Amino acid sequence: MSLTSYVWVAQEETEEALRAAATYLAIAVTCGLVLLMGLFLLYGAAGTLEFEALGALVRGAGPVSGALGAGEAAAAGGAFGSPTLLYVAGACLLVGFGAKAGCYPLHVWLPKAHAVAPAPASALLSGILTKAGVFGILLVTVYLFPGDGLWGSWLLILGLVTMVLGAVLALFSNQLKRTLACSSMSQIGFILVGAALIALLGGDNELAVRGTVLHMVNHSLIKLLLFMAAGVVFMNLGELGFDEIRGFGRNKPFLLFVFLMGALGIAGVPGWNGYVSKTLLHESILKMQAADAVLGAGMWRFVEAAFLFAGGLTAAYMMKVFVVLFVEKHPERQMAYDGMAGSYLDGRSRVVLGLSAVILPAMGLFPQRIMDQMALYGQGFLGGRQALGEVPYFSLENLKGAAISLAVGILVYALVARPWMTEWEKDGGRRYPDRWPGGWIWKTVSTGR
């Protein structure tokens, strides 16, 4: 996958594309070799790499001494000889799979690759390639570290950092596909939090299993739609910077509908598919808050706050992109953009984008009939051990969590993104300077401004 997907990133063969592709390949190959070392360690200790056989050996090893939380923990002596050996092997596997998923601190290839890859390649990178890495992390968690508090705690930390940092970087970005790429990093963090909860909740992890599976599916569907919408912008303008594309979506109701469906889905607005999976993950956090006597309720309140805050940042950066594309006007090009209203998209593309867009609210409005049934396919495979009744997705308590995130998003956009990440122009419009952390810090250090 690393070698073939290199071509996706290098497709345009520009200097920037080749540099991003080289970064991606270097990380993928290096971390892939680390993963291979982990497989060697596992095979040397257990004599097999079959999931069920490894799981049986782990379950026969007994609980972990001193790990956070009891249950079927993975790293005692038993067949593996030493708990340290299994943790080292697991860490090697996490490095390899985490790099593919875009997990912090191995995420650096993700914004670079998406910014230069063609839109269909970005859709595949976000919708499929990163999920291969997440799938590997889930396998390691479920079969090697079931109920392991230490593994779950480290995975939780990585997930929280990835989730919040990705959202912050997306808020800083002033380029459309880079914003969506950093958003993918953030959503991978949500999924990693779900994977951590699968381990930490042990035998009571059915909500976490469903939320994790469904957020993987939801993120893939939403980002396929959003990256293809970004491709529509690029195919017409050849540019993706906010200063160049602002106002392009005005008087284009179909493009507005497509983008809005994806934006509302990724922001977790009730009635769209992203809300359902985020609700399940939020419920899992609340379950840990009530049950965990080791870390305590205070720690889990912090986790819940970070979860809701990252959801709010998601709403803020999607609001920022929406305003750029569909609300603001370009002072010099707006007449030309308005003239494209009937020719910017052909009929076949409208059918594909339209069908992809209507799926998202359909899934979100009928979660029990559609999404719960989808989640059942992964329930047993990922260790969901209890039958789950009907979840009250639209209860007042669950709607309250979504409302908090959306309120945070509105405040962040109004108080931070809008006034601080834009500059007024002489004509009364706004422009979007580079607030990307690396460039901004370098500029500040170099010039003192």
C-alpha positions as CSV (number, residue, x, y, z in Angstrom):
1,M,0.0,0.0,0.0
2,S,2.8,2.4,0.8
3,L,4.5,1.9,-2.6
4,T,1.4,2.1,-4.7
5,S,-0.1,5.1,-2.8
6,Y,3.2,7.0,-3.2
7,V,2.0,7.4,-6.8
8,W,-1.2,9.1,-5.6
9,V,0.8,11.8,-3.8
10,A,3.4,12.3,-6.5
11,Q,0.8,12.4,-9.3
12,E,1.3,16.0,-10.3
13,E,5.1,15.7,-10.3
14,T,5.7,19.2,-9.0
15,E,8.5,19.9,-6.7
16,E,6.1,20.2,-3.7
17,A,4.3,17.0,-4.7
18,L,7.5,15.0,-5.0
19,R,8.8,16.3,-1.7
20,A,5.5,15.4,0.1
21,A,5.5,12.0,-1.6
22,A,9.1,11.4,-0.4
23,T,8.1,12.4,3.2
24,Y,5.2,10.0,3.0
25,L,7.2,7.1,1.6
26,A,10.0,7.6,4.1
27,I,7.6,7.5,7.1
28,A,5.6,4.6,5.7
29,V,8.6,2.4,4.9
30,T,10.5,3.1,8.1
31,C,7.5,2.6,10.3
32,G,6.6,-0.5,8.3
33,L,9.9,-2.0,9.2
34,V,9.3,-1.3,12.8
35,L,5.9,-3.1,12.4
36,L,7.8,-6.0,10.9
37,M,10.0,-6.1,14.0
38,G,6.9,-6.4,16.1
39,L,5.7,-9.3,14.0
40,F,9.0,-11.0,14.4
41,L,8.8,-10.6,18.2
42,L,5.3,-12.0,18.3
43,Y,6.1,-15.0,16.1
44,G,9.2,-15.7,18.1
45,A,7.3,-15.8,21.3
46,A,4.1,-17.4,20.3
47,G,5.0,-19.4,17.1
48,T,1.9,-18.0,15.3
49,L,0.4,-14.8,13.9
50,E,-3.2,-16.0,13.7
51,F,-5.5,-13.7,15.5
52,E,-7.6,-16.3,17.3
53,A,-4.5,-18.3,18.4
54,L,-2.8,-15.1,19.7
55,G,-5.9,-14.2,21.5
56,A,-6.2,-17.6,23.2
57,L,-2.6,-17.4,24.3
58,V,-3.2,-13.9,25.8
59,R,-6.3,-15.0,27.6
60,G,-4.5,-17.9,29.1
61,A,-1.7,-15.6,30.4
62,G,-3.9,-14.1,33.1
63,P,-4.3,-10.4,34.2
64,V,-1.6,-7.8,34.1
65,S,0.1,-7.0,37.4
66,G,-0.2,-3.3,38.1
67,A,-2.1,-2.3,35.0
68,L,-4.9,0.2,35.2
69,G,-8.1,-1.9,35.5
70,A,-8.4,-5.6,35.8
71,G,-10.0,-8.0,33.4
72,E,-8.5,-10.0,30.5
73,A,-5.3,-8.0,30.3
74,A,-2.8,-9.0,27.7
75,A,0.7,-8.8,29.1
76,A,1.4,-11.3,31.8
77,G,4.0,-14.0,31.5
78,G,2.4,-17.2,30.2
79,A,3.2,-18.2,26.7
80,F,5.0,-14.9,26.0
81,G,7.5,-15.4,28.7
82,S,7.5,-11.7,29.9
83,P,4.9,-9.0,29.9
84,T,7.6,-6.6,28.6
85,L,8.0,-8.6,25.4
86,L,4.3,-8.3,24.5
87,Y,4.3,-4.6,25.3
88,V,7.4,-4.0,23.1
89,A,5.9,-6.0,20.3
90,G,2.6,-4.1,20.6
91,A,4.5,-0.8,20.6
92,C,6.2,-1.8,17.4
93,L,2.9,-2.7,15.8
94,L,1.4,0.6,17.0
95,V,4.2,2.6,15.3
96,G,3.6,0.9,12.0
97,F,-0.2,1.1,12.0
98,G,-0.2,4.5,13.7
99,A,1.9,6.0,10.9
100,K,-0.5,4.7,8.3
101,A,-3.5,6.0,10.2
102,G,-2.0,9.5,10.6
103,C,-1.7,9.2,14.4
104,Y,0.4,11.8,16.3
105,P,3.4,12.1,16.2
106,L,3.6,10.3,12.9
107,H,1.0,12.5,11.3
108,V,3.4,14.8,9.5
109,W,2.9,13.2,6.1
110,L,-0.9,13.7,6.1
111,P,-1.3,17.5,5.6
112,K,1.6,17.6,3.1
113,A,0.2,14.6,1.0
114,H,-3.4,15.8,0.9
115,A,-2.4,19.4,-0.1
116,V,-0.7,18.2,-3.3
117,A,-2.5,15.0,-4.3
118,P,-5.4,15.1,-6.8
119,A,-8.9,15.0,-5.2
120,P,-9.7,11.4,-6.0
121,A,-6.3,10.4,-4.4
122,S,-7.1,12.5,-1.3
123,A,-10.5,10.8,-1.0
124,L,-8.7,7.4,-1.1
125,L,-6.0,8.5,1.3
126,S,-8.5,9.7,3.8
127,G,-11.3,7.2,3.3
128,I,-9.4,4.0,2.9
129,L,-5.6,4.2,3.5
130,T,-5.8,5.7,7.0
131,K,-8.5,3.2,7.9
132,A,-6.1,0.4,7.1
133,G,-3.9,1.7,9.9
134,V,-6.8,2.1,12.2
135,F,-7.9,-1.5,11.4
136,G,-4.5,-2.8,12.4
137,I,-4.6,-0.8,15.7
138,L,-8.0,-2.3,16.4
139,L,-6.8,-5.9,15.8
140,V,-3.8,-5.4,18.1
141,T,-6.1,-3.9,20.8
142,V,-8.8,-6.6,20.6
143,Y,-6.6,-9.7,20.3
144,L,-3.4,-8.8,22.1
145,F,-4.6,-6.3,24.8
146,P,-8.3,-7.1,25.7
147,G,-9.2,-5.3,28.9
148,D,-5.6,-4.1,29.3
149,G,-5.7,-0.8,31.2
150,L,-2.1,0.2,30.5
151,W,-2.4,-0.3,26.8
152,G,-5.8,1.5,26.8
153,S,-4.5,4.4,28.7
154,W,-1.6,5.0,26.3
155,L,-3.9,4.7,23.3
156,L,-6.3,7.1,25.0
157,I,-3.5,9.7,25.3
158,L,-2.5,9.3,21.7
159,G,-6.1,9.6,20.6
160,L,-6.8,12.7,22.6
161,V,-3.7,14.5,21.4
162,T,-4.4,13.5,17.7
163,M,-8.0,14.5,18.0
164,V,-7.4,18.0,19.5
165,L,-4.2,18.8,17.6
166,G,-5.7,17.8,14.2
167,A,-8.6,20.1,14.8
168,V,-6.4,23.0,15.9
169,L,-4.3,22.6,12.8
170,A,-7.4,22.5,10.6
171,L,-8.6,25.8,12.2
172,F,-5.2,27.4,11.4
173,S,-5.1,26.3,7.8
174,N,-5.8,28.7,4.9
175,Q,-6.0,26.0,2.2
176,L,-9.1,23.9,1.5
177,K,-7.6,20.4,1.1
178,R,-5.0,21.0,3.9
179,T,-8.0,21.9,6.2
180,L,-9.7,18.6,5.2
181,A,-6.5,16.7,5.7
182,C,-6.0,18.0,9.2
183,S,-9.6,17.3,9.8
184,S,-8.9,13.6,8.9
185,M,-6.1,13.6,11.4
186,S,-8.6,14.8,14.1
187,Q,-11.2,12.3,13.2
188,I,-8.7,9.5,13.4
189,G,-8.1,10.7,16.9
190,F,-11.8,10.2,17.7
191,I,-11.5,6.7,16.4
192,L,-8.4,6.0,18.5
193,V,-10.2,7.2,21.6
194,G,-12.9,4.7,20.7
195,A,-10.2,2.0,20.4
196,A,-8.8,2.9,23.8
197,L,-12.3,2.7,25.3
198,I,-12.7,-0.8,23.8
199,A,-9.7,-1.9,25.8
200,L,-10.5,0.0,29.0
201,L,-14.2,-1.0,29.2
202,G,-13.3,-4.7,28.9
203,G,-16.4,-6.9,28.8
204,D,-18.7,-3.8,28.9
205,N,-17.4,-2.3,25.7
206,E,-20.4,-2.7,23.3
207,L,-21.1,1.0,23.0
208,A,-17.4,1.7,22.3
209,V,-17.2,-1.0,19.7
210,R,-20.2,0.3,17.8
211,G,-19.1,3.9,18.0
212,T,-15.6,3.1,16.8
213,V,-16.9,1.0,13.8
214,L,-19.5,3.5,12.8
215,H,-17.1,6.5,13.1
216,M,-14.7,4.7,10.8
217,V,-17.5,4.2,8.2
218,N,-18.9,7.7,8.7
219,H,-15.6,9.4,8.4
220,S,-14.8,7.5,5.2
221,L,-18.2,8.5,3.6
222,I,-18.0,12.1,4.7
223,K,-14.4,12.7,3.6
224,L,-15.0,11.0,0.2
225,L,-17.8,13.6,-0.3
226,L,-15.8,16.6,0.9
227,F,-12.6,15.8,-0.9
228,M,-14.6,15.3,-4.2
229,A,-16.3,18.7,-3.5
230,A,-12.9,20.2,-3.1
231,G,-12.0,18.6,-6.4
232,V,-14.8,20.4,-8.1
233,V,-13.3,23.7,-6.8
234,F,-9.9,22.8,-8.0
235,M,-10.9,21.5,-11.4
236,N,-12.6,24.9,-12.1
237,L,-10.0,27.2,-10.6
238,G,-6.8,25.3,-10.4
239,E,-6.3,26.8,-6.9
240,L,-7.3,25.9,-3.3
241,G,-6.1,28.8,-1.2
242,F,-8.9,30.6,0.7
243,D,-7.9,34.0,-0.8
244,E,-8.3,32.6,-4.3
245,I,-11.4,30.4,-3.9
246,R,-13.6,32.7,-1.7
247,G,-17.0,33.3,-3.2
248,F,-16.7,30.4,-5.7
249,G,-19.7,28.6,-4.2
250,R,-22.1,31.6,-4.3
251,N,-25.1,31.1,-6.7
252,K,-24.3,27.3,-6.9
253,P,-27.0,25.7,-4.8
254,F,-26.0,22.1,-5.7
255,L,-22.4,22.5,-4.6
256,L,-23.7,24.3,-1.4
257,F,-26.0,21.3,-0.7
258,V,-23.2,18.8,-1.2
259,F,-20.7,20.6,1.0
260,L,-23.3,21.3,3.7
261,M,-24.2,17.6,4.0
262,G,-20.6,16.7,4.6
263,A,-20.0,19.6,6.9
264,L,-23.0,18.9,9.1
265,G,-22.1,15.2,9.1
266,I,-18.5,15.7,10.3
267,A,-19.5,18.4,12.8
268,G,-21.9,15.9,14.5
269,V,-25.1,17.8,14.0
270,P,-28.1,15.8,15.1
271,G,-29.9,14.2,12.1
272,W,-26.6,13.4,10.3
273,N,-24.5,10.2,10.5
274,G,-21.6,11.7,12.4
275,Y,-23.8,12.6,15.3
276,V,-24.7,8.9,15.8
277,S,-21.1,7.6,16.1
278,K,-20.0,10.5,18.2
279,T,-22.9,10.0,20.6
280,L,-21.9,6.3,21.1
281,L,-18.3,7.3,21.8
282,H,-19.5,10.1,24.2
283,E,-21.7,7.5,26.0
284,S,-18.7,5.2,26.4
285,I,-16.7,8.1,28.0
286,L,-19.6,8.7,30.4
287,K,-19.7,5.0,31.2
288,M,-16.0,5.1,32.1
289,Q,-16.6,8.2,34.2
290,A,-19.1,6.3,36.3
291,A,-17.2,3.0,36.5
292,D,-13.4,3.7,36.7
293,A,-12.2,3.8,40.3
294,V,-8.5,4.1,39.3
295,L,-8.3,7.2,37.2
296,G,-11.4,8.6,38.8
297,A,-14.4,10.7,37.6
298,G,-12.3,13.9,37.5
299,M,-9.9,12.5,34.9
300,W,-12.8,11.3,32.7
301,R,-14.5,14.6,33.0
302,F,-11.4,16.1,31.4
303,V,-11.5,13.4,28.7
304,E,-15.2,14.3,28.0
305,A,-14.3,18.0,27.9
306,A,-11.5,17.4,25.4
307,F,-13.9,15.2,23.3
308,L,-16.6,18.0,23.2
309,F,-14.0,20.7,22.6
310,A,-12.5,18.8,19.6
311,G,-16.1,18.4,18.3
312,G,-16.5,22.2,18.7
313,L,-13.3,22.9,16.8
314,T,-14.6,20.6,14.0
315,A,-17.7,22.8,13.8
316,A,-15.6,25.9,13.8
317,Y,-13.2,25.0,11.0
318,M,-16.1,23.7,8.8
319,M,-17.9,27.0,9.4
320,K,-14.8,28.8,8.4
321,V,-14.6,26.9,5.1
322,F,-18.3,27.3,4.4
323,V,-18.1,31.1,4.9
324,V,-15.1,31.3,2.6
325,L,-16.8,29.3,-0.2
326,F,-20.4,30.3,0.0
327,V,-20.8,33.6,1.9
328,E,-17.9,35.9,1.1
329,K,-17.3,37.5,-2.2
330,H,-14.1,37.7,-4.2
331,P,-13.4,41.4,-4.9
332,E,-11.9,40.8,-8.4
333,R,-13.2,37.5,-9.6
334,Q,-16.8,37.3,-8.3
335,M,-18.4,38.0,-11.7
336,A,-16.4,35.3,-13.3
337,Y,-17.3,32.8,-10.6
338,D,-21.0,33.7,-10.8
339,G,-20.8,33.1,-14.6
340,M,-19.8,29.5,-14.0
341,A,-23.1,28.7,-12.2
342,G,-24.4,26.5,-15.1
343,S,-21.1,24.9,-16.3
344,Y,-18.9,24.2,-13.3
345,L,-20.1,20.6,-13.0
346,D,-21.4,18.0,-15.5
347,G,-24.4,15.7,-15.1
348,R,-22.6,12.5,-14.2
349,S,-20.7,14.3,-11.4
350,R,-23.9,15.8,-10.1
351,V,-25.5,12.3,-9.8
352,V,-22.5,10.8,-8.0
353,L,-22.1,13.8,-5.6
354,G,-25.8,14.1,-5.0
355,L,-26.3,10.4,-4.1
356,S,-23.2,10.5,-1.9
357,A,-24.6,13.5,-0.1
358,V,-28.1,12.3,0.6
359,I,-26.8,9.1,2.2
360,L,-25.4,11.0,5.2
361,P,-28.7,12.5,6.5
362,A,-30.5,9.2,5.7
363,M,-28.2,7.3,7.9
364,G,-28.4,10.0,10.7
365,L,-32.2,10.2,10.7
366,F,-32.8,6.4,11.0
367,P,-29.9,5.3,13.1
368,Q,-31.6,2.2,14.6
369,R,-32.6,0.8,11.2
370,I,-29.4,1.6,9.3
371,M,-26.4,2.4,11.4
372,D,-27.1,-0.1,14.3
373,Q,-27.5,-2.8,11.7
374,M,-24.2,-1.8,10.1
375,A,-22.4,-1.9,13.4
376,L,-23.5,-5.5,14.1
377,Y,-21.2,-6.7,11.4
378,G,-18.2,-5.6,13.5
379,Q,-19.6,-6.3,16.9
380,G,-18.3,-9.9,17.5
381,F,-15.1,-9.4,15.5
382,L,-14.0,-6.4,17.6
383,G,-14.9,-7.9,21.0
384,G,-18.4,-6.5,21.6
385,R,-19.5,-9.0,24.2
386,Q,-23.0,-7.9,25.2
387,A,-26.2,-7.5,23.2
388,L,-27.0,-3.8,23.0
389,G,-30.5,-2.5,23.2
390,E,-31.9,0.5,21.4
391,V,-29.8,3.5,22.1
392,P,-31.8,6.7,22.7
393,Y,-29.8,8.8,20.2
394,F,-32.2,11.8,20.3
395,S,-32.7,11.9,24.1
396,L,-32.2,15.2,25.8
397,E,-28.9,14.1,27.4
398,N,-27.4,13.1,24.1
399,L,-28.6,16.2,22.3
400,K,-27.1,18.2,25.1
401,G,-23.6,16.9,24.3
402,A,-24.0,17.8,20.6
403,A,-25.4,21.3,21.6
404,I,-22.3,21.9,23.8
405,S,-19.9,21.1,20.9
406,L,-21.8,23.2,18.4
407,A,-21.9,26.1,20.9
408,V,-18.2,25.9,21.4
409,G,-17.7,25.8,17.6
410,I,-19.7,29.0,17.1
411,L,-17.8,30.8,19.9
412,V,-14.4,29.7,18.6
413,Y,-15.3,30.8,15.1
414,A,-16.7,34.2,16.2
415,L,-14.0,35.0,18.8
416,V,-10.9,33.4,17.3
417,A,-11.1,32.2,13.7
418,R,-13.0,35.2,12.3
419,P,-11.2,38.1,13.9
420,W,-7.7,36.7,14.4
421,M,-7.2,34.5,11.3
422,T,-8.3,37.0,8.8
423,E,-7.2,40.5,7.8
424,W,-9.2,43.4,6.4
425,E,-8.4,44.5,2.8
426,K,-8.8,48.1,1.5
427,D,-12.0,47.1,-0.4
428,G,-13.7,46.0,2.8
429,G,-13.2,42.3,2.2
430,R,-11.1,39.9,4.2
431,R,-8.1,37.9,3.2
432,Y,-6.6,34.8,4.9
433,P,-2.9,35.1,5.8
434,D,-0.8,32.1,6.6
435,R,-1.6,31.2,10.2
436,W,-0.2,27.7,9.8
437,P,1.9,27.2,13.0
438,G,5.2,26.4,11.4
439,G,5.2,29.3,9.0
440,W,3.8,31.7,11.6
441,I,6.3,30.8,14.3
442,W,9.2,31.0,11.8
443,K,8.0,34.4,10.7
444,T,7.7,35.7,14.2
445,V,11.1,34.5,15.2
446,S,12.7,35.8,12.0
447,T,11.1,39.3,11.9
448,G,10.1,39.9,15.5
449,R,6.5,40.6,14.3
